[in-house]
């Protein structure tokens, strides 16, 4: 079962915000982190960071685990790999279209 535009939209929407994208990059670089640690990666309040992280979680980009009073956030690489595959498929489609156009122009 491949990724479709409909299933990919929430993921790309979540990554479309610069703060959320910075958070994902931070988590990719540092590994699992608490909400407090992730908040250091963006110029927003802890409350705003928590909302961004919740949206990323609902899109399947990250997951959280409660440890004591903190939430520990981890990137879900499966969703990012699915997005990468989707973009690769789109790129291949464009490459084929460009090749057909080139063939028409060069005739």
Residue frames as qw, qx, qy, qz and C-alpha x, y, z in Angstrom:
[[0.000, 0.891, 0.455, 0.000, 0.00, 0.00, 0.00],
 [0.476, 0.258, 0.010, 0.841, 1.64, 3.23, -1.14],
 [0.098, -0.505, -0.335, 0.789, 1.35, 6.74, 0.16],
 [0.247, 0.678, 0.564, 0.401, -1.26, 8.86, -1.59],
 [0.096, 0.453, -0.015, 0.886, -1.68, 12.63, -1.75],
 [0.577, -0.618, -0.221, -0.487, -4.56, 12.31, 0.72],
 [0.855, -0.431, -0.222, 0.184, -2.58, 10.27, 3.22],
 [0.636, 0.096, -0.114, 0.757, 0.58, 12.39, 2.79],
 [0.009, -0.753, -0.177, -0.634, -1.16, 15.76, 3.21],
 [0.591, -0.797, -0.087, -0.092, -1.24, 15.79, 7.05],
 [0.812, -0.251, 0.061, 0.524, 2.45, 14.90, 7.19],
 [0.450, 0.353, 0.176, 0.801, 3.49, 17.65, 4.77],
 [0.235, -0.827, -0.214, -0.464, 1.15, 20.10, 6.48],
 [0.723, -0.669, -0.067, 0.160, 2.78, 19.32, 9.82],
 [0.717, -0.151, 0.163, 0.661, 6.26, 19.74, 8.37],
 [0.317, 0.689, 0.309, 0.574, 5.25, 22.94, 6.56],
 [0.322, -0.938, -0.043, -0.120, 5.57, 25.06, 9.69],
 [0.427, 0.657, -0.482, 0.393, 9.16, 26.28, 10.30],
 [0.408, -0.557, 0.548, -0.473, 8.94, 25.71, 14.08],
 [0.930, -0.066, 0.283, -0.223, 7.70, 22.16, 13.69],
 [0.822, 0.499, -0.224, 0.160, 10.30, 21.42, 11.03],
 [0.112, 0.690, -0.563, 0.441, 13.04, 22.71, 13.37],
 [0.682, -0.385, 0.473, -0.404, 11.68, 20.46, 16.13],
 [0.978, 0.182, 0.081, -0.062, 11.83, 17.41, 13.87],
 [0.589, 0.632, -0.384, 0.325, 15.37, 18.27, 12.78],
 [0.250, -0.643, 0.548, -0.473, 16.34, 18.76, 16.44],
 [0.851, -0.203, 0.387, -0.291, 14.91, 15.35, 17.34],
 [0.903, 0.406, -0.113, 0.085, 16.66, 13.73, 14.38],
 [0.368, 0.685, -0.466, 0.422, 19.98, 15.25, 15.50],
 [0.214, -0.519, 0.606, -0.563, 19.68, 14.66, 19.25],
 [0.333, -0.125, -0.934, 0.026, 17.47, 11.59, 19.54],
 [0.403, -0.662, -0.618, -0.132, 14.60, 11.25, 22.01],
 [0.177, 0.196, -0.306, 0.915, 14.13, 14.42, 24.10],
 [0.051, -0.556, -0.683, 0.471, 11.80, 15.88, 26.66],
 [0.175, 0.869, 0.419, 0.197, 9.39, 18.67, 25.80],
 [0.308, -0.895, 0.070, 0.316, 11.68, 21.07, 27.68],
 [0.518, -0.327, 0.527, 0.590, 14.67, 20.07, 25.58],
 [0.399, 0.482, 0.627, 0.463, 12.74, 20.30, 22.30],
 [0.015, -0.949, -0.302, 0.088, 11.52, 23.76, 23.32],
 [0.413, -0.657, 0.270, 0.570, 15.16, 24.94, 23.22],
 [0.482, 0.091, 0.631, 0.600, 15.22, 24.29, 19.46],
 [0.104, 0.631, 0.524, 0.563, 12.55, 26.89, 18.65],
 [0.076, 0.096, -0.278, 0.953, 11.82, 30.43, 19.80],
 [0.524, -0.446, -0.403, -0.603, 8.39, 29.63, 21.27],
 [0.490, -0.464, 0.475, -0.565, 6.96, 29.06, 24.73],
 [0.148, -0.132, 0.974, -0.109, 6.80, 25.60, 26.24],
 [0.533, 0.400, 0.572, -0.479, 3.02, 25.66, 25.80],
 [0.561, 0.656, -0.210, -0.459, 3.32, 26.50, 22.10],
 [0.152, 0.461, -0.864, -0.136, 6.01, 23.83, 21.67],
 [0.364, 0.065, 0.883, -0.289, 3.70, 21.27, 23.30],
 [0.621, 0.552, 0.282, -0.479, 0.95, 22.17, 20.82],
 [0.432, 0.650, -0.528, -0.335, 3.35, 21.87, 17.89],
 [0.044, -0.303, 0.951, -0.045, 4.56, 18.50, 19.16],
 [0.523, 0.257, 0.701, -0.411, 0.97, 17.29, 19.59],
 [0.630, 0.632, -0.039, -0.449, 0.22, 18.22, 15.99],
 [0.272, 0.561, -0.763, -0.169, 3.36, 16.42, 14.82],
 [0.280, -0.093, 0.927, -0.231, 2.25, 13.39, 16.80],
 [0.629, 0.430, 0.460, -0.457, -1.24, 13.42, 15.27],
 [0.578, 0.678, -0.305, -0.335, 0.40, 13.52, 11.82],
 [0.994, -0.008, 0.056, 0.091, 2.54, 10.49, 12.71],
 [0.452, 0.752, -0.349, 0.331, 5.85, 12.36, 12.55],
 [0.075, 0.427, -0.720, 0.541, 6.75, 11.89, 16.22],
 [0.692, -0.448, -0.544, -0.157, 5.52, 9.84, 19.13],
 [0.149, -0.627, 0.449, -0.619, 5.64, 10.53, 22.82],
 [0.693, -0.232, -0.666, 0.146, 6.07, 8.47, 25.93],
 [0.405, -0.815, 0.076, -0.407, 5.29, 9.70, 29.40],
 [0.700, 0.034, -0.531, 0.476, 8.21, 9.31, 31.81],
 [0.291, -0.349, -0.483, 0.748, 7.44, 10.71, 35.23],
 [0.137, 0.753, 0.330, -0.553, 6.29, 14.29, 34.76],
 [0.068, 0.567, -0.451, -0.686, 7.85, 14.67, 31.31],
 [0.853, 0.453, 0.220, -0.139, 6.96, 13.53, 27.82],
 [0.403, -0.432, 0.625, 0.510, 9.81, 12.09, 25.79],
 [0.640, 0.658, 0.042, -0.394, 9.50, 12.68, 22.05],
 [0.521, -0.224, 0.718, 0.403, 10.91, 10.45, 19.31],
 [0.394, 0.447, -0.400, -0.697, 10.85, 10.84, 15.52],
 [0.807, 0.200, 0.532, -0.159, 8.84, 8.21, 13.68],
 [0.132, -0.451, 0.640, 0.608, 11.20, 7.40, 10.83],
 [0.368, 0.315, 0.857, 0.177, 8.59, 5.24, 9.10],
 [0.274, 0.845, 0.410, -0.206, 6.43, 8.25, 8.30],
 [0.018, -0.814, 0.320, 0.485, 9.41, 10.27, 7.09],
 [0.298, -0.200, 0.833, 0.421, 10.54, 7.38, 4.88],
 [0.374, 0.570, 0.731, 0.028, 7.02, 7.12, 3.45],
 [0.170, 0.915, 0.090, -0.355, 7.12, 10.85, 2.65],
 [0.182, -0.591, 0.613, 0.492, 10.53, 10.39, 1.02],
 [0.379, 0.150, 0.870, 0.277, 9.13, 7.55, -1.12],
 [0.314, 0.783, 0.514, -0.157, 6.16, 9.71, -2.10],
 [0.058, 0.879, -0.195, -0.431, 8.43, 12.57, -3.16],
 [0.295, -0.343, 0.777, 0.438, 10.66, 10.15, -5.08],
 [0.411, 0.445, 0.787, 0.118, 7.60, 8.88, -6.96],
 [0.232, 0.908, 0.226, -0.265, 6.58, 12.44, -7.83],
 [0.139, -0.726, 0.480, 0.472, 10.13, 13.17, -8.98],
 [0.396, -0.027, 0.848, 0.351, 10.12, 10.11, -11.24],
 [0.387, 0.704, 0.594, -0.039, 6.82, 11.22, -12.78],
 [0.113, 0.929, -0.068, -0.346, 8.28, 14.64, -13.55],
 [0.298, -0.491, 0.687, 0.446, 11.43, 13.08, -14.97],
 [0.446, 0.287, 0.812, 0.245, 9.34, 10.95, -17.35],
 [0.291, 0.867, 0.380, -0.137, 7.32, 13.99, -18.43],
 [0.065, -0.845, 0.327, 0.417, 10.46, 16.03, -19.04],
 [0.399, -0.213, 0.796, 0.402, 11.95, 13.15, -21.04],
 [0.430, 0.567, 0.692, 0.123, 8.78, 13.00, -23.22],
 [0.151, 0.950, 0.106, -0.252, 8.89, 16.78, -23.73],
 [0.251, -0.652, 0.554, 0.452, 12.60, 16.62, -24.60],
 [0.470, 0.102, 0.813, 0.328, 11.88, 13.87, -27.15],
 [0.356, 0.789, 0.501, -0.008, 9.16, 16.02, -28.77],
 [0.003, -0.940, 0.126, 0.316, 11.37, 19.12, -28.90],
 [0.321, -0.545, 0.660, 0.405, 14.40, 17.28, -30.29],
 [0.684, 0.365, 0.625, 0.092, 12.48, 15.67, -33.18]]
